[in-house]
Amino acid sequence: MVSSGQLPELVKRANELDAEIKDLDGDMQMLVYENYSKFIRATDVIKQMKFTIEGLDPDLKVLEGNVTRITDSQKKVEDGVSGRSGQIEGLLKQQRICRKLQVLFELPSTLQKCLDRKAYGEAVEAYCCCSGFLRQYRHMPTFQKVLEEVELQMGRIRVALEERLRSPELLVDEAVNSSVTLLDLGEDQVKVVGEYLTGRTATLRRSLSECFAPGAAGSAPAPVEDGAELTKDQEELRRPESVALHGACAKVTEAYVPPLCDAVEGFQKLIEVRNASGTAVDENVLPDFVSARIEDLCDRITQLVDQKCPPSRVLVSCIHSVRDSLRRLHSLLPA
């Protein structure tokens, strides 16, 4: 090895290995030291936890005793209440039944109060809620008596609704509500619709009479400046017969045609309501009603024209204004 010249390299390699071994020994010592430090800290933590837990033992024992006492008290309360819970539930059920019976026995007086206040919708709602039960147990004398009183009150309410429906003082919305209430009571739809149209006819005829009343004030002609000459049209409009016709037609467009349209809309609402009686309303009822009201209007205009003989221009103008106001009515009628 010496003669070949490899010995120096071998020594160099040996020195390198020694250096690597020393480095590895240092690293190993460092790892041992670090792990030892962690082990020591873990040991200290475990000792501290053990000490803390041992200090909690008295408190845990006290807590355990309290939980045991609470459990025993809960059991005693449950044993004391369980025996009466059934009684309490039974009493509550009896209370609910008594309240329902009180509502049933007070139903006649409730209906009378609704009749006095004209709260017919509330009366029908109360009647519909209770009538089924009363009829089911009508074989019992007590409920039979209540049912008879209730039916007596509902008969009065029906009569009041029918009289109210025929009244010319009733507004359209109120008339529709009264008609729907009668339908809810099981009244025949054809009959209810007839009563509704009878009341609307009376209302419209009274309104038409007011429009054409002799003393009704018409719209005043437009004022002219002092000294200004009147045109022929202005002179015709200022004539008494022109003022009478123009004022009547203006009132018709304001106080007769709109209620007529509202009456038609109310009729259509009634037709949409489910018919419990199964009878169908004649489809010609509404056109006949509208035709009769328009004929009344035309007759009144014709009578006024025959009496006053207004100028042709004024007559045409007034007829056009009435025609224009009837466009809404035309749109409401079926094609």
DRENPA-714615 format. One line per 4 residues: their letters; for each residue x, y, z of C-alpha. Coordinates in steps of 0.05 Angstrom, whole numbers, m for minus. Example, Ala and Ser with C-alpha at 12.3 -4.5 7.8 and 13.67 -1.06 7.14 Angstrom:
2
as = 246:m90:156; 273:m21:143
END
This chain:
335
mvss = 0:0:0; 60:46:16; 96:30:m48; 33:39:m89
gqlp = 19:108:m61; m52:92:m33; m35:102:41; m42:178:42
elvk = m111:173:12; m130:120:62; m108:164:120; m147:222:91
rane = m209:179:85; m200:156:156; m196:227:181; m259:245:144
ldae = m295:187:175; m272:208:244; m299:278:232; m366:251:209
ikdl = m370:206:270; m357:265:316; m412:305:281; m461:248:288
dgdm = m443:240:362; m456:314:373; m523:311:338; m543:250:378
qmlv = m524:285:443; m565:345:423; m626:302:408; m619:266:474
yeny = m615:332:511; m676:361:476; m719:299:487; m696:296:559
skfi = m718:368:569; m786:352:540; m792:291:584; m775:331:646
ratd = m828:383:628; m880:329:616; m864:298:682; m873:365:717
vikq = m940:376:683; m965:306:703; m944:319:775; m981:385:775
mkft = m1044:354:745; m1042:299:796; m1037:350:852; m1094:392:823
iegl = m1140:332:815; m1125:308:885; m1144:378:909; m1211:373:873
dpdl = m1231:308:906; m1268:341:964; m1307:386:916; m1324:328:870
kvle = m1350:288:929; m1393:347:951; m1419:355:879; m1435:281:875
gnvt = m1474:285:939; m1513:345:914; m1530:310:848; m1554:250:888
ritd = m1599:293:931; m1627:328:869; m1642:262:837; m1678:238:899
sqkk = m1718:302:904; m1738:298:830; m1761:227:840; m1803:247:900
vedg = m1834:306:861; m1850:261:802; m1882:209:848; m1924:263:880
vsgr = m1946:297:815; m1957:234:773; m2016:215:815; m2051:281:802
sgqi = m2030:294:730; m2087:251:704; m2136:289:748; m2109:356:723
egll = m2114:333:650; m2185:310:661; m2205:376:693; m2174:415:635
kqqr = m2213:373:586; m2277:386:625; m2262:460:625; m2254:461:549
icrk = m2319:423:541; m2355:472:588; m2330:531:548; m2356:500:484
lqvl = m2423:486:517; m2425:557:542; m2416:582:470; m2472:536:447
felp = m2520:557:502; m2504:631:490; m2512:625:414; m2585:651:413
stlq = m2566:713:453; m2504:722:409; m2547:720:347; m2595:770:377
kcld = m2538:818:391; m2513:810:320; m2583:824:295; m2588:887:337
rkay = m2520:911:311; m2537:889:240; m2473:847:241; m2504:793:197
geav = m2437:765:174; m2415:751:246; m2482:718:259; m2476:672:200
eayc = m2405:653:219; m2426:636:290; m2486:597:264; m2445:556:215
ccsg = m2395:538:270; m2448:511:318; m2507:488:276; m2475:421:256
flrq = m2464:400:329; m2534:422:350; m2566:382:294; m2523:322:310
yrhm = m2548:321:382; m2617:348:371; m2646:284:401; m2625:312:469
ptfq = m2679:359:497; m2629:413:519; m2595:418:451; m2662:413:416
kvle = m2687:474:453; m2623:513:436; m2629:493:363; m2701:517:359
evel = m2682:585:389; m2623:589:341; m2666:573:280; m2716:626:303
qmgr = m2661:678:306; m2633:657:239; m2702:664:208; m2705:735:233
irva = m2636:748:205; m2657:721:137; m2717:766:136; m2675:826:157
leer = m2624:810:103; m2678:804:49; m2711:870:71; m2643:903:73
lrsp = m2627:876:4; m2690:907:m26; m2677:975:7; m2659:1032:m41
ellv = m2615:1062:14; m2565:1005:10; m2498:1015:m24; m2474:966:m75
deav = m2418:936:m32; m2467:927:26; m2517:895:m21; m2465:846:m46
nssv = m2444:828:24; m2516:817:45; m2527:772:m16; m2465:731:m1
tlld = m2489:723:71; m2555:696:46; m2519:648:0; m2477:624:60
lged = m2542:609:95; m2561:563:38; m2611:608:4; m2626:595:m69
qvkv = m2579:634:m114; m2633:652:m164; m2676:681:m108; m2618:720:m78
vgey = m2598:748:m146; m2670:769:m158; m2673:805:m90; m2606:838:m106
ltgr = m2630:864:m173; m2696:887:m143; m2658:930:m92; m2611:957:m145
tatl = m2671:975:m189; m2703:1014:m133; m2638:1051:m119; m2626:1068:m192
rrsl = m2697:1091:m204; m2693:1138:m145; m2626:1164:m170; m2655:1175:m239
secf = m2714:1213:m211; m2666:1258:m173; m2627:1271:m237; m2689:1294:m274
apga = m2725:1328:m216; m2757:1394:m239; m2721:1435:m186; m2654:1402:m196
agsa = m2599:1452:m208; m2561:1443:m273; m2491:1464:m290; m2487:1539:m300
papv = m2463:1565:m367; m2394:1594:m371; m2393:1669:m352; m2378:1721:m405
edga = m2342:1786:m399; m2381:1851:m395; m2396:1878:m464; m2375:1814:m499
eltk = m2422:1788:m552; m2447:1716:m545; m2438:1667:m601; m2497:1627:m626
dqee = m2473:1565:m589; m2466:1605:m525; m2535:1634:m533; m2565:1564:m543
lrrp = m2529:1537:m482; m2558:1594:m439; m2629:1580:m459; m2670:1549:m400
esva = m2687:1486:m438; m2613:1475:m455; m2593:1486:m383; m2645:1436:m359
lhga = m2624:1382:m408; m2550:1393:m399; m2555:1393:m324; m2597:1329:m323
cakv = m2549:1293:m369; m2489:1316:m328; m2522:1288:m266; m2537:1223:m302
teay = m2463:1214:m319; m2444:1227:m247; m2500:1197:m204; m2535:1145:m247
vppl = m2487:1110:m295; m2431:1096:m244; m2480:1062:m194; m2508:1022:m253
cdav = m2438:997:m270; m2425:981:m197; m2490:941:m195; m2468:900:m255
egfq = m2400:886:m223; m2435:865:m159; m2480:818:m198; m2419:786:m230
klie = m2388:775:m161; m2451:739:m138; m2449:694:m199; m2377:675:m181
vrna = m2399:651:m111; m2408:576:m107; m2482:558:m114; m2499:508:m59
sgta = m2570:499:m84; m2547:474:m151; m2594:520:m190; m2565:562:m247
vden = m2581:636:m258; m2611:651:m326; m2558:683:m369; m2608:734:m394
vlpd = m2621:763:m325; m2564:813:m327; m2576:837:m400; m2650:846:m385
fvsa = m2634:885:m322; m2585:931:m358; m2633:940:m417; m2690:960:m371
ried = m2646:1012:m336; m2623:1041:m402; m2695:1044:m426; m2714:1082:m363
lcdr = m2658:1131:m377; m2678:1140:m450; m2751:1150:m430; m2732:1205:m381
itql = m2688:1240:m433; m2743:1234:m485; m2795:1263:m437; m2750:1321:m420
vdqk = m2735:1335:m494; m2809:1333:m510; m2823:1382:m454; m2766:1431:m464
cpps = m2749:1424:m538; m2676:1443:m532; m2634:1461:m593; m2608:1403:m635
rvlv = m2535:1419:m621; m2547:1418:m546; m2586:1353:m552; m2531:1319:m593
scih = m2478:1343:m545; m2516:1316:m484; m2530:1249:m518; m2456:1242:m534
svrd = m2436:1255:m462; m2484:1202:m437; m2460:1154:m490; m2387:1164:m469
slrr = m2405:1151:m396; m2435:1084:m416; m2370:1057:m444; m2351:1026:m377
lhsl = m2419:991:m375; m2409:964:m445; m2341:935:m425; m2373:898:m366
lpa = m2426:862:m407; m2410:796:m440; m2395:799:m514
END
